[in-house]
Amino acid sequence: MANYHVSKDKNKDKWRIQKEGGEKVSGYTNTQKEAEKRAKELSSNSGGGEVRIHGLDGRIRDSDTVKPGNDPTSSKDTKH
């Protein structure tokens, strides 16, 4: 199971995908939407987990569970 974070790299003006606890960046994309999609693919390939999306201020603004991870809530995600 692997969690990933999506955040803006202001020096590169790109969206960064990084595995939680990892030192290396897993990839960069031009848009947040592309980065979120790629992070979900990476998490799914690692057995599921959480993808945390950071806003431009660096704070987590959303989090999505990727199967086969366990969603702590029984509600459906209607945003993505």
C-alpha positions as a LaTeX table, in Angstrom:
\begin{tabular}{lrrr}
\hline
Residue & $x$ (\AA) & $y$ (\AA) & $z$ (\AA) \\
\hline
Met1 & 0.00 & 0.00 & 0.00 \\
Ala2 & 1.38 & 3.43 & $-0.93$ \\
Asn3 & 0.20 & 6.96 & $-0.30$ \\
Tyr4 & 1.06 & 9.78 & $-2.70$ \\
His5 & 0.99 & 13.56 & $-2.51$ \\
Val6 & 0.28 & 15.97 & $-5.36$ \\
Ser7 & 1.67 & 19.48 & $-4.91$ \\
Lys8 & 2.87 & 22.44 & $-6.96$ \\
Asp9 & 6.62 & 22.80 & $-7.52$ \\
Lys10 & 6.84 & 26.56 & $-7.93$ \\
Asn11 & 10.49 & 26.44 & $-9.10$ \\
Lys12 & 9.60 & 24.19 & $-12.04$ \\
Asp13 & 6.06 & 25.55 & $-12.47$ \\
Lys14 & 4.81 & 21.95 & $-12.62$ \\
Trp15 & 2.75 & 19.62 & $-10.43$ \\
Arg16 & 4.84 & 17.13 & $-8.45$ \\
Ile17 & 3.86 & 13.56 & $-7.57$ \\
Gln18 & 5.68 & 12.15 & $-4.58$ \\
Lys19 & 5.31 & 8.95 & $-2.60$ \\
Glu20 & 4.71 & 9.62 & 1.07 \\
Gly21 & 7.98 & 9.31 & 2.97 \\
Gly22 & 9.97 & 9.15 & $-0.25$ \\
Glu23 & 12.86 & 11.47 & $-1.01$ \\
Lys24 & 12.62 & 11.32 & $-4.80$ \\
Val25 & 9.83 & 12.77 & $-6.91$ \\
Ser26 & 7.81 & 10.14 & $-8.80$ \\
Gly27 & 7.02 & 12.52 & $-11.65$ \\
Tyr28 & 5.92 & 15.94 & $-12.84$ \\
Thr29 & 2.94 & 17.02 & $-14.94$ \\
Asn30 & 1.70 & 20.29 & $-16.39$ \\
Thr31 & $-1.68$ & 20.21 & $-14.63$ \\
Gln32 & $-2.95$ & 19.22 & $-11.22$ \\
Lys33 & $-5.57$ & 16.98 & $-12.81$ \\
Glu34 & $-2.88$ & 15.03 & $-14.71$ \\
Ala35 & $-0.80$ & 14.69 & $-11.54$ \\
Glu36 & $-3.79$ & 13.46 & $-9.56$ \\
Lys37 & $-4.59$ & 10.84 & $-12.21$ \\
Arg38 & $-0.97$ & 9.63 & $-12.34$ \\
Ala39 & $-0.70$ & 9.50 & $-8.53$ \\
Lys40 & $-3.85$ & 7.36 & $-8.40$ \\
Glu41 & $-2.36$ & 4.98 & $-10.99$ \\
Leu42 & 0.87 & 4.68 & $-9.00$ \\
Ser43 & $-1.02$ & 4.08 & $-5.76$ \\
Ser44 & $-3.26$ & 1.47 & $-7.39$ \\
Asn45 & $-0.22$ & $-0.34$ & $-8.80$ \\
Ser46 & 1.22 & $-0.42$ & $-5.26$ \\
Gly47 & $-1.85$ & $-2.05$ & $-3.74$ \\
Gly48 & $-3.93$ & 1.07 & $-3.09$ \\
Gly49 & $-3.68$ & 3.85 & $-0.56$ \\
Glu50 & $-4.45$ & 7.55 & $-0.25$ \\
Val51 & $-3.77$ & 10.34 & $-2.74$ \\
Arg52 & $-3.56$ & 13.71 & $-1.00$ \\
Ile53 & $-4.00$ & 16.79 & $-3.16$ \\
His54 & $-2.39$ & 19.99 & $-1.94$ \\
Gly55 & $-3.55$ & 23.47 & $-2.88$ \\
Leu56 & $-1.22$ & 26.26 & $-4.00$ \\
Asp57 & $-0.79$ & 27.22 & $-0.33$ \\
Gly58 & 0.67 & 23.76 & 0.38 \\
Arg59 & $-2.18$ & 22.63 & 2.62 \\
Ile60 & $-4.06$ & 19.40 & 1.88 \\
Arg61 & $-7.34$ & 20.36 & 0.25 \\
Asp62 & $-8.60$ & 16.88 & $-0.64$ \\
Ser63 & $-7.78$ & 13.20 & $-0.16$ \\
Asp64 & $-8.95$ & 10.20 & $-2.16$ \\
Thr65 & $-8.76$ & 6.51 & $-1.31$ \\
Val66 & $-7.45$ & 4.35 & $-4.13$ \\
Lys67 & $-8.60$ & 0.73 & $-4.22$ \\
Pro68 & $-7.91$ & $-1.75$ & $-2.85$ \\
Gly69 & $-7.18$ & 0.62 & 0.06 \\
Asn70 & $-9.66$ & 0.90 & 2.90 \\
Asp71 & $-11.76$ & 4.05 & 2.88 \\
Pro72 & $-12.39$ & 5.06 & 6.52 \\
Thr73 & $-15.78$ & 6.49 & 5.53 \\
Ser74 & $-18.60$ & 4.70 & 3.83 \\
Ser75 & $-19.57$ & 7.73 & 1.72 \\
Lys76 & $-18.91$ & 7.92 & $-2.00$ \\
Asp77 & $-16.50$ & 10.51 & $-3.39$ \\
Thr78 & $-18.57$ & 12.84 & $-5.57$ \\
Lys79 & $-15.75$ & 15.26 & $-6.45$ \\
His80 & $-13.60$ & 12.97 & $-8.62$ \\
\hline
\end{tabular}
